[in-house]
């Protein structure tokens, strides 16, 4: 359990909060590239209780943008409300590389500077005194990332999700009605898969999360069956440059061990193995303290991803334009008692993402961690909380924090993180999983011929 003041400290992310300041120091996902349509590439964004507008700069007019705005990567992210009379700029017109307010024609560049005030006298320098909030953006494998901190943004880490060629990736997002930390803690909790994602009957069709229906090499069992039978894993947690590495170890026989490795990518993402040859990185980004988006980049080490099929699977589960799940609190997440008896452990459909959503949303908008009771199997959760509290204090003091590179050299050393589901000998498993990962990367068209040096 946490003290009430610590629970507040690790959940509140609004402007000026200690955690909000820390999270703004990292690049954060703000939108899918695919949701920024060619017809209307302007969208209201709310992140960490701050209202903004994202827009794609008009390439034909880029020459007119300010020199400072040239580093915004083809995107602009500015405050949502006009500095003049507070009008909503998400309805603005893209003009001259910026966004023009509909009310009186004030034009803002992607750097937030007011460039034109048509109704003011021609000799006026009033526009030069006006600026709204603005943040630099970059595009990576289908997601627009923004830096909402102060000073220069950090370089991007060399994580696999960013290094993978776009055709080997798939990006998506979804809205969950709960605090961001509940989503992250669900992702780094390795013991829940033994129950939450079980099938009590045969999975009849291809769905998102099908990796739980894939046979684990060398066992003759599907992953869902394997982890269901072995529901008491040994969990080990170790510190890493990116945050934490979490091992779930299940002894299948005296000689054979199942090793599943996930990673916390500090402060609000994790990397999880996703079946044979795949993994994904998933960020949980606060909308406000009681809602958040998860953003995901799935990447395949061996094959080009079938983006159309994956997109169809995900779109079947959400409503647009907000990406809210069709199964949610208002309809009991689609709970069906007959299905719970005959097919899935939850009775909430075949999509494992809904299972995770129910688990974290059912805790309430902001979980009260003062009344929970954690055990040995919760090592990853408790380790993350200790790390988060320590990092908030460290950042406030101007000291280094995990996963935040100070320069390009440090960014290049933030590789992987290595995430794998595999079978190893019970003895020497520490070396065996690294060998399996090295072999997977050797087969990959893009991942290199050896385990990255920084992860050895």
C-alpha positions in Angstrom: 0.0 0.0 0.0 1.0 3.6 -0.3 0.6 6.6 2.0 -2.2 8.9 0.7 0.3 11.7 0.0 2.5 9.3 -2.0 -0.5 8.1 -4.0 -1.3 11.7 -4.9 2.4 12.2 -5.9 2.5 9.3 -8.3 -0.9 9.9 -10.0 -1.3 13.7 -10.4 0.1 15.1 -13.7 -1.4 18.5 -14.3 0.7 21.6 -15.0 3.0 22.4 -12.1 2.7 19.1 -10.3 6.0 17.3 -9.5 5.0 14.2 -11.6 3.6 16.4 -14.4 7.0 18.2 -14.6 8.8 14.9 -14.7 6.7 13.3 -17.4 6.9 16.5 -19.5 10.7 16.0 -19.7 10.1 12.9 -21.9 8.8 12.7 -25.5 5.1 11.8 -25.2 2.7 10.4 -27.8 -0.1 12.9 -28.6 -1.8 11.5 -31.8 -1.8 8.8 -34.4 -0.7 10.0 -37.8 -3.7 8.1 -39.3 -6.2 10.2 -37.3 -4.9 13.4 -38.8 -6.8 13.2 -42.0 -5.8 14.9 -45.2 -9.3 16.5 -45.3 -8.9 18.1 -41.8 -5.4 17.7 -40.3 -6.2 19.8 -37.3 -7.3 18.2 -34.0 -7.9 19.3 -30.4 -5.6 17.5 -28.0 -5.8 17.2 -24.2 -2.7 15.9 -22.5 -1.9 16.0 -18.8 -4.8 18.4 -18.2 -3.5 20.9 -20.8 -5.7 21.8 -23.9 -3.8 22.1 -27.1 -4.3 21.9 -30.9 -2.2 19.7 -33.2 -2.0 20.5 -36.9 0.0 19.4 -39.8 1.8 22.3 -41.3 0.9 23.2 -44.9 4.0 22.2 -46.8 3.2 24.7 -49.6 3.5 27.5 -47.1 6.5 26.3 -45.0 8.8 28.9 -46.6 6.7 31.5 -44.7 7.2 29.9 -41.3 9.6 31.4 -38.8 13.1 30.0 -38.6 12.4 28.7 -35.1 9.3 26.9 -36.3 11.4 25.0 -38.9 12.4 22.4 -36.2 8.8 21.3 -35.5 9.0 18.3 -37.8 6.1 19.2 -40.1 3.7 19.5 -37.2 2.5 22.3 -34.9 1.2 21.8 -31.4 0.0 25.0 -29.8 -2.3 26.2 -27.1 -6.0 25.6 -27.9 -7.3 29.1 -27.1 -6.5 32.3 -29.0 -4.6 34.9 -26.9 -7.0 37.6 -28.1 -10.4 36.7 -26.9 -10.1 33.0 -26.0 -11.6 31.5 -29.2 -11.1 27.8 -29.9 -8.2 27.4 -32.3 -9.0 23.7 -33.1 -11.5 25.2 -35.7 -8.8 27.4 -37.1 -7.7 27.6 -40.8 -4.2 26.3 -41.9 -2.6 29.2 -43.6 1.0 30.3 -44.3 2.5 27.4 -42.3 0.4 28.2 -39.2 -3.1 28.3 -37.8 -5.4 31.3 -38.2 -8.1 32.1 -35.7 -11.6 32.4 -37.3 -12.7 35.3 -35.1 -10.4 38.1 -36.0 -7.8 36.4 -38.2 -4.9 36.3 -35.8 -2.3 33.9 -37.3 -0.1 31.7 -35.1 3.0 29.9 -36.3 3.8 26.3 -35.0 6.2 28.0 -32.6 3.2 29.8 -31.0 4.3 33.3 -32.2 1.5 35.6 -33.3 2.5 36.4 -36.9 -0.5 38.6 -38.0 -3.2 40.7 -36.5 -5.2 41.9 -39.5 -7.4 44.4 -37.7 -4.5 46.2 -35.9 -2.9 49.3 -37.5 -0.2 48.4 -40.1 2.5 50.0 -38.0 1.6 48.1 -34.9 4.2 45.8 -33.2 1.5 44.3 -30.9 1.8 40.9 -32.6 5.5 40.6 -31.7 4.4 40.7 -28.0 1.9 37.8 -28.3 2.8 34.2 -28.0 0.7 31.1 -27.0 2.1 27.8 -25.7 3.8 25.6 -28.3 5.7 22.4 -28.2 8.0 20.6 -30.7 6.8 17.5 -32.4 8.3 14.6 -34.4 6.7 11.7 -36.2 7.9 8.1 -35.4 6.3 4.9 -37.0 2.8 6.2 -37.1 2.7 8.3 -34.0 3.2 12.0 -33.4 5.3 12.6 -30.3 5.6 16.0 -28.5 8.0 17.4 -26.0 6.1 19.4 -23.4 9.0 20.2 -21.1 11.3 23.2 -20.8 14.5 23.8 -22.6 15.7 21.7 -25.5 14.1 18.3 -26.0 16.1 15.1 -25.4 17.2 13.0 -28.3 15.1 9.9 -29.1 16.3 6.6 -27.6 17.4 3.9 -30.0 14.6 1.5 -28.9 13.4 -1.2 -31.3 10.0 0.4 -31.8 11.7 3.5 -33.2 14.4 1.6 -35.2 12.1 -0.8 -36.9 11.2 0.1 -40.5 7.6 1.4 -40.6 6.4 -1.5 -42.7 7.4 -3.9 -39.8 5.2 -1.9 -37.4 1.6 -1.0 -36.5 0.5 1.9 -34.4 -2.8 2.4 -32.6 -4.4 3.9 -29.5 -7.3 3.7 -27.1 -9.1 5.6 -24.4 -9.2 4.2 -20.9 -11.3 5.8 -18.2 -8.8 5.7 -15.3 -5.6 7.2 -14.1 -2.5 6.5 -16.3 -0.6 4.6 -13.6 -3.2 1.9 -13.4 -2.6 1.2 -17.0 1.2 1.0 -16.6 1.0 -1.2 -13.5 -1.3 -3.6 -15.4 1.3 -3.9 -18.2 4.2 -4.7 -15.9 2.3 -7.2 -13.7 3.4 -10.6 -15.1 1.2 -12.9 -12.9 -2.2 -11.7 -14.1 -1.9 -13.4 -17.4 -2.4 -16.8 -15.7 -5.9 -15.8 -14.9 -7.2 -12.7 -16.8 -6.4 -13.9 -20.3 -7.4 -17.6 -19.8 -9.6 -19.4 -22.2 -11.9 -22.1 -20.7 -12.9 -23.2 -24.2 -11.3 -23.1 -27.6 -10.6 -19.7 -29.1 -12.7 -19.9 -32.4 -11.2 -17.0 -34.4 -8.3 -14.7 -35.1 -8.4 -11.8 -32.7 -6.1 -9.1 -31.3 -4.0 -10.9 -28.6 -3.9 -14.1 -30.6 -0.4 -14.7 -29.2 -2.1 -16.3 -26.2 -3.5 -18.9 -28.6 -0.1 -19.6 -30.2 1.8 -22.8 -29.3 4.9 -22.1 -27.2 7.8 -23.7 -29.0 8.9 -27.0 -27.5 5.9 -27.4 -25.2 3.0 -28.6 -27.2 0.9 -26.0 -25.3 -0.7 -22.7 -26.2 0.7 -19.8 -24.1 -2.7 -19.3 -22.4 -2.7 -23.0 -21.3 0.9 -22.9 -20.2 0.6 -19.8 -18.0 -2.8 -21.0 -16.8 -1.3 -24.3 -15.6 1.7 -22.6 -14.1 0.0 -19.8 -12.2 2.7 -19.3 -9.5 5.7 -17.8 -11.4 8.9 -16.7 -9.7 9.1 -13.0 -10.4 12.4 -11.2 -10.5 13.0 -7.5 -11.1 16.2 -5.7 -12.0 17.1 -2.1 -12.7 18.0 -1.2 -16.3 19.0 2.0 -18.1 15.5 2.2 -19.5 13.8 1.6 -16.2 13.1 -2.0 -15.0 13.4 -5.5 -16.5 10.9 -8.0 -15.2 11.3 -11.8 -15.3 8.4 -14.2 -14.9 9.9 -17.7 -14.5 7.8 -20.8 -14.6 9.3 -24.3 -14.1 7.5 -26.6 -16.5 9.6 -29.7 -15.5 12.7 -30.2 -13.4 14.7 -29.4 -16.5 12.7 -26.9 -18.5 11.8 -23.4 -17.6 9.4 -20.9 -19.3 11.0 -17.4 -19.3 8.8 -14.3 -20.1 10.6 -10.9 -20.0 8.8 -7.6 -20.0 10.2 -4.1 -19.4 9.2 -0.8 -17.8 10.3 2.0 -20.1 10.3 4.8 -17.6 8.2 6.7 -16.8 5.0 5.6 -18.5 5.6 2.9 -21.1 6.4 -0.8 -21.2 7.6 -3.4 -23.7 6.0 -6.8 -23.9 6.6 -9.9 -26.0 3.7 -10.4 -28.4 3.9 -13.9 -29.7 6.5 -15.4 -32.0 8.8 -12.8 -33.4 6.9 -9.7 -32.2 6.8 -7.2 -29.3 5.2 -3.9 -28.6 5.9 -0.7 -26.8 2.9 0.9 -25.1 2.7 4.3 -23.6 0.0 5.3 -21.1 -0.4 9.1 -21.5 -2.7 11.1 -19.2 -5.5 13.0 -20.7 -6.2 14.2 -17.2 -5.9 12.5 -13.9 -9.0 10.3 -14.4 -8.6 9.4 -18.1 -5.7 8.4 -20.4 -4.8 7.1 -23.8 -2.7 4.1 -24.4 -0.5 4.4 -27.5 1.1 1.3 -29.0 3.8 0.6 -31.6 3.8 -3.2 -32.4 6.9 -4.3 -34.2 7.8 -7.6 -35.9 11.4 -8.8 -36.1 10.7 -11.2 -39.0 7.8 -10.3 -41.2 6.2 -7.2 -42.6 3.1 -6.5 -40.5 -0.4 -6.9 -42.0 -1.4 -3.4 -41.0 -4.8 -3.6 -42.7 -5.9 -6.7 -40.8 -4.6 -5.3 -37.5 -6.3 -2.0 -38.1 -9.6 -3.7 -38.9 -9.4 -5.8 -35.6 -8.8 -2.7 -33.5 -11.4 -0.4 -35.2 -14.0 -3.1 -34.6 -13.5 -2.5 -30.8 -13.6 1.3 -30.6 -15.8 4.3 -31.6 -14.3 7.2 -33.5 -13.1 9.9 -33.3 -12.2 9.4 -29.7 -11.1 5.8 -29.8 -13.3 4.9 -26.9 -13.8 1.2 -26.4 -17.3 -0.1 -27.4 -17.1 -2.4 -24.3 -16.9 -0.1 -21.3 -18.2 0.7 -17.8 -21.6 1.7 -19.2 -22.3 -1.8 -20.5 -20.3 -3.8 -18.0 -17.5 -4.2 -20.5 -19.8 -6.6 -22.5 -19.9 -9.2 -19.7 -21.7 -12.4 -20.6 -22.1 -15.0 -17.9 -22.6 -17.8 -20.4 -19.4 -16.9 -22.1 -17.6 -16.8 -18.7 -18.8 -20.4 -18.2 -17.9 -21.7 -21.6 -15.2 -19.7 -23.4 -13.3 -17.0 -21.6 -12.2 -16.5 -18.0 -13.6 -13.0 -18.0 -16.8 -13.4 -20.0 -15.9 -10.1 -21.7 -15.1 -11.2 -25.3 -12.0 -12.5 -27.0 -10.0 -9.3 -27.2 -7.5 -9.4 -24.4 -7.2 -5.6 -24.5 -10.7 -5.4 -23.1 -9.7 -7.7 -20.2 -6.9 -5.4 -19.3 -9.2 -2.4 -19.6 -11.8 -3.9 -17.3 -9.1 -4.7 -14.7 -7.7 -1.2 -14.5 -11.0 0.7 -15.0 -12.8 -1.3 -12.3 -10.4 0.0 -9.7 -12.0 3.4 -10.1 -10.9 6.7 -11.7 -7.9 6.9 -9.4 -7.0 3.8 -7.5 -6.9 4.2 -3.7 -3.6 2.5 -3.0 -3.8 3.1 0.7 -6.1 0.1 1.2 -4.6 -2.5 -1.2 -2.6 -5.5 0.0 0.4 -6.5 -2.1 2.3 -9.7 -2.0 5.5 -11.3 -3.3 4.0 -11.6 -6.8 3.6 -7.8 -7.0 7.4 -7.2 -7.0 7.3 -5.3 -10.3 4.5 -3.0 -9.1 6.2 -2.1 -5.9 9.6 -1.7 -7.6 8.0 0.7 -10.1 6.4 2.8 -7.4 9.7 3.1 -5.5 11.4 4.1 -8.7 8.8 6.6 -9.6 8.9 8.3 -6.1 12.6 8.4 -6.2 12.7 9.8 -9.7 10.3 12.6 -8.9 12.5 13.7 -6.0 15.6 13.3 -8.1 14.2 15.4 -11.0 13.1 18.1 -8.6 16.7 18.3 -7.5 18.0 18.5 -11.0 19.6 15.0 -10.9 19.4 12.3 -13.6 16.4 10.1 -14.0 16.0 6.7 -15.8 15.5 6.6 -19.6 16.1 10.3 -20.2 19.3 10.7 -22.3 21.3 13.8 -21.9 23.0 13.6 -25.3 23.1 11.5 -28.5 25.6 9.0 -27.1 23.3 8.2 -24.2 20.3 7.9 -26.5 22.2 5.4 -28.7 22.8 3.3 -25.6 19.1 3.1 -24.8 18.4 0.1 -27.0 15.9 -2.8 -27.1 14.5 -3.3 -24.5 14.7 -7.0 -24.9 11.4 -8.7 -24.5 10.9 -12.4 -25.1 8.7 -15.5 -24.4 10.8 -18.6 -24.6 11.7 -22.0 -23.2 15.1 -22.6 -21.6 16.9 -25.2 -19.6 16.2 -24.7 -15.9 19.9 -24.3 -15.3 21.6 -21.5 -17.1 18.4 -19.8 -18.1 20.1 -16.4 -17.8 22.4 -17.1 -20.7 19.9 -19.2 -22.6 17.3 -16.4 -23.1 20.0 -14.0 -24.3 21.1 -16.6 -26.9 17.5 -17.1 -28.1 17.1 -13.3 -28.4 20.4 -13.0 -30.3 19.3 -15.7 -32.7 16.0 -13.9 -33.3 17.8 -10.7 -34.1 20.2 -12.6 -36.4 17.2 -13.8 -38.4 15.6 -10.3 -38.5 15.9 -8.2 -41.7 16.4 -5.1 -39.6 17.3 -5.8 -35.9 21.0 -6.5 -36.4 23.1 -9.5 -35.9 23.7 -9.5 -32.2 22.1 -8.5 -28.9 22.9 -4.7 -28.4 26.0 -4.1 -26.4 24.3 -1.9 -23.9 21.9 -4.8 -22.9 24.5 -7.5 -22.4 
